[in-house]
Amino acid sequence: MNDGYWGWIKLHRSLNSIWLNSEIERNIEKEIQIKAETIANKAKNQILANISHELRTPLGTITGLISCFNYSTLTNDQKDMIYIIQHTSDFVLSIVYKILDKAKLKSISNFFNKYNI
């Protein structure tokens, strides 16, 4: 609070003690940051695992079911539609795999950078 009053402050500790407290505070902040990063990494990995399962399973099912139509008698228009659905689902599935692979690579890269490996 600045009320315009100037005075002397009496220190109850030596300057070395104040420096030591600052060092302890920095170490505690580093530990908190490391723990927060670890928790965030675990959460990200869990989210990736869930996304992987939640996206790949239905897309794999769609792709598998569509392939069953290859063995049935369809009109040419139906075959064209099945072809479009099959290639579109394969394309979306490949995008999902690429996104998950990039996320995993980023996670691994962050780990190596963090520990200077």
N, CA and C of each residue as an Amber inpcrd file, in Angstrom:
protein
   351
   0.8490000  -1.1670000   0.0000000   0.0000000   0.0000000   0.0000000
   0.8930000   1.2270000   0.0000000   0.6700000   2.1100000  -0.8810000
   1.4900000   3.3110000  -0.9930000   0.6790000   4.4990000  -0.4860000
   0.9840000   4.9070000   0.7510000   0.2690000   6.0570000   1.3250000
   1.1770000   7.2790000   1.4360000   2.3110000   7.2390000   0.7350000
   3.2300000   8.3650000   0.7560000   4.1750000   8.3460000   1.9430000
   4.1070000   7.3230000   2.7700000   4.9560000   7.2420000   3.9470000
   6.2240000   6.4740000   3.6080000   7.3530000   7.0250000   3.9610000
   8.6370000   6.3750000   3.7790000   9.1700000   5.9700000   5.1390000
   9.6870000   4.7870000   5.1950000  10.2490000   4.3480000   6.4650000
  11.2600000   3.2460000   6.2260000  11.8060000   2.7640000   7.2880000
  12.7850000   1.6890000   7.2150000  12.0860000   0.3580000   7.4630000
  12.5890000  -0.6450000   6.7670000  12.0600000  -1.9910000   6.9650000
  13.1260000  -2.7840000   7.6900000  12.7250000  -3.4070000   8.7690000
  13.6680000  -4.2230000   9.5170000  13.5860000  -5.6580000   8.9940000
  14.7310000  -6.1950000   8.5800000  14.7840000  -7.5650000   8.0940000
  15.0000000  -8.5050000   9.2620000  14.2250000  -9.5570000   9.2580000
  14.3810000 -10.5710000  10.3000000  15.1870000 -11.7650000   9.8010000
  15.6330000 -11.6890000   8.5640000  16.4220000 -12.7690000   7.9790000
  17.6180000 -12.1650000   7.2510000  18.6010000 -13.0060000   7.0630000
  19.7620000 -12.5450000   6.3050000  19.4390000 -12.5890000   4.8130000
  20.2380000 -11.9050000   4.0100000  20.0290000 -11.9080000   2.5670000
  20.1970000 -13.3070000   1.9860000  21.1000000 -14.1020000   2.5550000
  21.2750000 -15.4830000   2.0950000  19.9990000 -16.2860000   2.2940000
  19.3350000 -16.0470000   3.3960000  18.0850000 -16.7390000   3.6840000
  17.0200000 -16.3680000   2.6600000  16.9550000 -15.1040000   2.2880000
  15.9940000 -14.6460000   1.2840000  16.3170000 -15.2840000  -0.0640000
  17.5970000 -15.3570000  -0.4140000  17.9990000 -15.9830000  -1.6700000
  17.6130000 -17.4580000  -1.6770000  17.8160000 -18.1470000  -0.5480000
  17.4830000 -19.5580000  -0.4360000  15.9800000 -19.7690000  -0.6170000
  15.1720000 -18.8940000  -0.0300000  13.7230000 -18.9970000  -0.1970000
  13.3340000 -18.8440000  -1.6640000  13.9880000 -17.9310000  -2.3610000
  13.7030000 -17.7400000  -3.7840000  14.0630000 -18.9900000  -4.5750000
  15.1780000 -19.6080000  -4.2340000  15.6050000 -20.8330000  -4.9070000
  14.6040000 -21.9610000  -4.6440000  14.1450000 -22.0780000  -3.4320000
  13.1470000 -23.0970000  -3.0870000  11.8610000 -22.8580000  -3.8710000
  11.4410000 -21.6060000  -3.9580000  10.2260000 -21.2780000  -4.7070000
  10.3720000 -21.6570000  -6.1790000  11.5320000 -21.3740000  -6.7650000
  11.7570000 -21.7310000  -8.1690000  11.7050000 -23.2480000  -8.3570000
  12.3130000 -23.9860000  -7.4340000  12.2980000 -25.4470000  -7.5290000
  10.8800000 -25.9950000  -7.4020000  10.1100000 -25.4210000  -6.4940000
   8.7200000 -25.8520000  -6.3270000   7.9270000 -25.5570000  -7.5950000
   8.1370000 -24.3890000  -8.1890000   7.4420000 -24.0340000  -9.4310000
   7.8050000 -25.0070000 -10.5520000   9.0910000 -25.3960000 -10.6250000
   9.5110000 -26.3620000 -11.6430000   8.8290000 -27.7100000 -11.4270000
   8.7700000 -28.1570000 -10.1710000   8.1180000 -29.4270000  -9.8640000
   6.6430000 -29.3910000 -10.2350000   5.9840000 -28.2870000  -9.9210000
   4.5660000 -28.1400000 -10.2570000   4.3850000 -28.1720000 -11.7690000
   5.2630000 -27.4950000 -12.4890000   5.1760000 -27.4750000 -13.9510000
   5.3720000 -28.8780000 -14.5280000   6.3400000 -29.6180000 -14.0110000
   6.5930000 -30.9790000 -14.4910000   5.3860000 -31.8730000 -14.2140000
   4.8120000 -31.7460000 -13.0070000   3.6330000 -32.5550000 -12.6800000
   2.4540000 -32.1840000 -13.5730000   2.2810000 -30.9040000 -13.8340000
   1.1810000 -30.4620000 -14.7010000   1.3690000 -30.9990000 -16.1150000
   2.6060000 -30.9760000 -16.6130000   2.8820000 -31.5090000 -17.9500000
   2.6220000 -33.0090000 -18.0020000   2.9920000 -33.7170000 -16.9430000
   2.7620000 -35.1560000 -16.8850000   1.2740000 -35.4680000 -16.9030000
   0.5090000 -34.7320000 -16.1080000  -0.9430000 -34.9300000 -16.0680000
  -1.5580000 -34.6090000 -17.4250000  -1.1080000 -33.5220000 -18.0410000
  -1.6330000 -33.1370000 -19.3570000  -1.3020000 -34.1960000 -20.4020000
  -0.0930000 -34.7470000 -20.3390000   0.3010000 -35.7990000 -21.2820000
  -0.5580000 -37.0440000 -21.1150000  -0.8020000 -37.4280000 -19.8530000
  -1.6420000 -38.6010000 -19.6040000  -3.0540000 -38.3650000 -20.1190000
  -3.5770000 -37.1670000 -19.8920000  -4.9230000 -36.8390000 -20.3680000
  -4.9740000 -36.8760000 -21.8910000  -3.9440000 -36.3230000 -22.5320000
  -3.8990000 -36.3180000 -23.9980000  -3.8350000 -37.7390000 -24.5390000
  -3.0160000 -38.5810000 -23.9130000  -2.9110000 -39.9650000 -24.3630000
  -4.2370000 -40.7010000 -24.2070000  -4.9460000 -40.4230000 -23.1070000
  -6.2460000 -41.0520000 -22.8970000  -7.2510000 -40.5750000 -23.9410000
  -7.2260000 -39.2880000 -24.2280000  -8.1200000 -38.7360000 -25.2560000
  -7.8050000 -39.3540000 -26.6130000  -6.5180000 -39.4720000 -26.9390000
  -6.1320000 -40.0960000 -28.2140000  -6.6090000 -41.5420000 -28.2940000
  -6.4750000 -42.2630000 -27.1890000  -6.9290000 -43.6560000 -27.1860000
  -8.4380000 -43.7230000 -27.3990000  -9.1800000 -42.8360000 -26.7310000
 -10.6370000 -42.8190000 -26.8900000 -11.0370000 -42.4240000 -28.3030000
 -10.3960000 -41.3820000 -28.8260000 -10.7020000 -40.9390000 -30.1880000
 -10.3820000 -42.0560000 -31.1730000  -9.2490000 -42.6840000 -30.9680000
  -8.8400000 -43.7660000 -31.8480000  -9.9190000 -44.8390000 -31.8910000
 -10.3800000 -45.2460000 -30.7250000 -11.3940000 -46.2930000 -30.6600000
 -12.7300000 -45.8060000 -31.2120000 -13.1500000 -44.6190000 -30.7900000
 -14.4670000 -44.1030000 -31.1640000 -14.5790000 -43.7850000 -32.6540000
 -13.4860000 -43.4630000 -33.3040000 -13.5320000 -43.1660000 -34.7370000
 -13.2250000 -44.3870000 -35.5980000 -12.2100000 -45.1340000 -35.2110000
 -11.7960000 -46.2490000 -36.0560000 -12.8080000 -47.3910000 -36.0600000
 -13.4130000 -47.6670000 -34.9130000 -14.3400000 -48.7970000 -34.8390000
 -15.5380000 -48.6270000 -35.7760000 -16.2570000 -47.4980000 -35.7120000
 -17.3860000 -47.3550000 -36.6450000 -16.9520000 -47.2950000 -38.1100000
 -15.8480000 -46.6110000 -38.3690000 -15.3840000 -46.5290000 -39.7600000
 -14.9610000 -47.8960000 -40.2820000 -14.3250000 -48.6770000 -39.4260000
 -13.9480000 -50.0360000 -39.8180000 -15.1710000 -50.8980000 -40.0770000
 -16.2040000 -50.7050000 -39.2650000 -17.4540000 -51.4420000 -39.4590000
 -18.1030000 -51.0710000 -40.7860000 -18.1530000 -49.7880000 -41.0690000
 -18.7340000 -49.3260000 -42.3380000 -17.9670000 -49.9130000 -43.5140000
 -16.6570000 -49.8430000 -43.4480000 -15.8270000 -50.3740000 -44.5320000
 -16.0530000 -51.8760000 -44.7010000 -16.1230000 -52.5900000 -43.5730000
 -16.3510000 -54.0370000 -43.6420000 -17.7120000 -54.3880000 -44.2120000
 -18.7400000 -53.6740000 -43.7780000 -20.0900000 -53.9520000 -44.2850000
 -20.2150000 -53.6200000 -45.7660000 -19.5840000 -52.5640000 -46.1680000
 -19.6400000 -52.1780000 -47.5820000 -18.9860000 -53.2460000 -48.4520000
 -17.9110000 -53.8420000 -47.9470000 -17.2400000 -54.8770000 -48.7430000
 -18.1390000 -56.0970000 -48.9430000 -19.1170000 -56.3040000 -48.0510000
 -20.0650000 -57.4140000 -48.2230000 -20.9180000 -57.2340000 -49.4730000
 -21.1540000 -55.9920000 -49.8570000 -21.9690000 -55.7360000 -51.0410000
 -21.2570000 -56.1350000 -52.3330000 -19.9610000 -56.3150000 -52.2650000
 -19.2180000 -56.7160000 -53.4600000 -19.6460000 -58.1000000 -53.9570000
 -20.2070000 -58.9130000 -53.0560000 -20.5710000 -60.2840000 -53.4050000
 -22.0680000 -60.4420000 -53.6870000 -22.7880000 -59.3490000 -53.7450000
 -24.2230000 -59.4270000 -54.0250000 -24.5150000 -58.8420000 -55.4000000
 -25.6890000 -59.1510000 -55.8860000 -26.0770000 -58.6340000 -57.1990000
 -26.7050000 -57.2630000 -57.0230000 -26.0870000 -56.2950000 -57.6220000
 -26.5510000 -54.9120000 -57.5260000 -26.6840000 -54.3240000 -58.9210000
 -27.4950000 -53.3060000 -59.0110000 -27.5680000 -52.5760000 -60.2790000
 -26.2990000 -51.7430000 -60.4200000 -26.0600000 -51.2490000 -61.5920000
 -24.8660000 -50.4270000 -61.8110000 -24.8930000 -49.1590000 -60.9580000
 -26.0640000 -48.5440000 -60.8190000 -26.1730000 -47.3470000 -59.9660000
 -25.8410000 -47.6790000 -58.5110000 -26.3420000 -48.8060000 -58.0290000
 -26.0530000 -49.2230000 -56.6560000 -24.5620000 -49.5070000 -56.4800000
 -23.9630000 -50.1540000 -57.4710000 -22.5190000 -50.4260000 -57.4110000
 -21.7200000 -49.1230000 -57.3770000 -22.1570000 -48.1480000 -58.1490000
 -21.4800000 -46.8450000 -58.1400000 -21.5800000 -46.1790000 -56.7700000
 -22.7750000 -46.2480000 -56.1690000 -22.9550000 -45.6460000 -54.8380000
 -22.1070000 -46.3650000 -53.7900000 -22.0790000 -47.6880000 -53.8520000
 -21.2610000 -48.4690000 -52.9180000 -19.7880000 -48.1200000 -53.1030000
 -19.3650000 -47.9800000 -54.3400000 -17.9750000 -47.6110000 -54.6350000
 -17.6350000 -46.2580000 -53.9960000 -18.5270000 -45.2910000 -54.1540000
 -18.3000000 -43.9570000 -53.5750000 -18.2380000 -44.0410000 -52.0540000
 -19.1740000 -44.7720000 -51.4530000 -19.1910000 -44.9150000 -49.9880000
 -17.9170000 -45.5950000 -49.5070000 -17.5080000 -46.6490000 -50.2130000
 -16.3140000 -47.3900000 -49.8040000 -15.0630000 -46.5160000 -49.8640000
 -14.8790000 -45.8170000 -50.9520000 -13.6750000 -44.9920000 -51.0920000
 -13.7050000 -43.7780000 -50.1600000 -14.8780000 -43.2280000 -49.9310000
 -14.9810000 -42.1020000 -49.0030000 -14.6680000 -42.5460000 -47.5780000
 -15.2080000 -43.6910000 -47.1700000 -14.9280000 -44.1760000 -45.8130000
 -13.4580000 -44.5620000 -45.6660000 -12.8650000 -45.1430000 -46.7020000
 -11.4260000 -45.4480000 -46.6630000 -10.6020000 -44.1660000 -46.5320000
 -11.0160000 -43.1280000 -47.2480000 -10.3160000 -41.8440000 -47.1990000
 -10.4140000 -41.2260000 -45.7990000 -11.6160000 -41.2280000 -45.2280000
 -11.8020000 -40.6710000 -43.8780000 -10.9970000 -41.4790000 -42.8650000
 -11.0050000 -42.7900000 -42.9980000 -10.2410000 -43.6440000 -42.0930000
  -8.7450000 -43.3540000 -42.1970000  -8.2500000 -43.1310000 -43.4020000
  -6.8230000 -42.8090000 -43.5610000  -6.4930000 -41.4590000 -42.9270000
  -7.4060000 -40.5000000 -43.0120000  -7.1870000 -39.1990000 -42.3580000
  -7.1260000 -39.3720000 -40.8460000  -8.0330000 -40.1750000 -40.3000000
  -8.0330000 -40.4310000 -38.8530000  -6.7060000 -41.0500000 -38.4380000
  -6.2260000 -42.0340000 -39.1900000  -4.9340000 -42.6600000 -38.8740000
  -3.7940000 -41.6390000 -38.9220000  -3.8000000 -40.7760000 -39.9150000
  -2.7400000 -39.7700000 -40.0340000  -2.7730000 -38.7930000 -38.8660000
  -3.9660000 -38.3530000 -38.4840000  -4.0930000 -37.4250000 -37.3520000
  -3.5780000 -38.0800000 -36.0800000  -3.9840000 -39.3180000 -35.8430000
  -3.5390000 -40.0230000 -34.6390000  -2.0340000 -40.2610000 -34.6620000
  -1.4900000 -40.6060000 -35.8200000  -0.0420000 -40.8100000 -35.9260000
   0.7190000 -39.5230000 -35.6520000   0.2440000 -38.4020000 -36.2010000
   0.9140000 -37.1200000 -35.9540000   0.8450000 -36.7450000 -34.4820000
  -0.2940000 -36.9830000 -33.8590000  -0.4390000 -36.6720000 -32.4340000
   0.5040000 -37.5330000 -31.6040000   0.6260000 -38.8050000 -31.9590000
   1.5480000 -39.6870000 -31.2360000   2.9900000 -39.2520000 -31.4500000
   3.3390000 -38.9190000 -32.6890000   4.7040000 -38.4640000 -32.9720000
   5.0180000 -37.1810000 -32.2150000   4.0490000 -36.2690000 -32.1460000
   4.2440000 -35.0170000 -31.4180000   4.4720000 -35.3100000 -29.9400000
   3.7030000 -36.2410000 -29.3940000   3.8490000 -36.6090000 -27.9920000
   5.2230000 -37.2160000 -27.7300000   5.6620000 -38.1050000 -28.6130000
   6.9820000 -38.7260000 -28.4650000   8.0750000 -37.6750000 -28.6150000
   7.9210000 -36.7810000 -29.5730000   8.8990000 -35.7170000 -29.7960000
   9.0040000 -34.8120000 -28.5730000   7.8680000 -34.4620000 -27.9840000
   7.8780000 -33.6310000 -26.7780000   8.6000000 -34.3330000 -25.6380000
   8.3960000 -35.6440000 -25.5140000   9.0630000 -36.4140000 -24.4720000
  10.5750000 -36.3580000 -24.6580000  11.0490000 -36.5910000 -25.9030000
  12.4850000 -36.5730000 -26.1670000  13.0760000 -35.1840000 -25.9320000
  12.3650000 -34.1500000 -26.3560000  12.8540000 -32.7860000 -26.1570000
  12.9040000 -32.4190000 -24.6800000  11.9220000 -32.8640000 -23.9360000
  11.8460000 -32.5340000 -22.5100000  13.0450000 -33.0910000 -21.7480000
  13.4420000 -34.3130000 -22.1020000  14.5350000 -34.9600000 -21.3850000
  15.8560000 -34.9160000 -22.1550000  15.9130000 -34.0640000 -23.1880000
  17.1350000 -33.8780000 -23.9850000  17.7100000 -35.1990000 -24.4860000
  16.8530000 -36.0210000 -25.0210000  17.2940000 -37.3290000 -25.5430000
  17.5390000 -37.1940000 -27.0300000
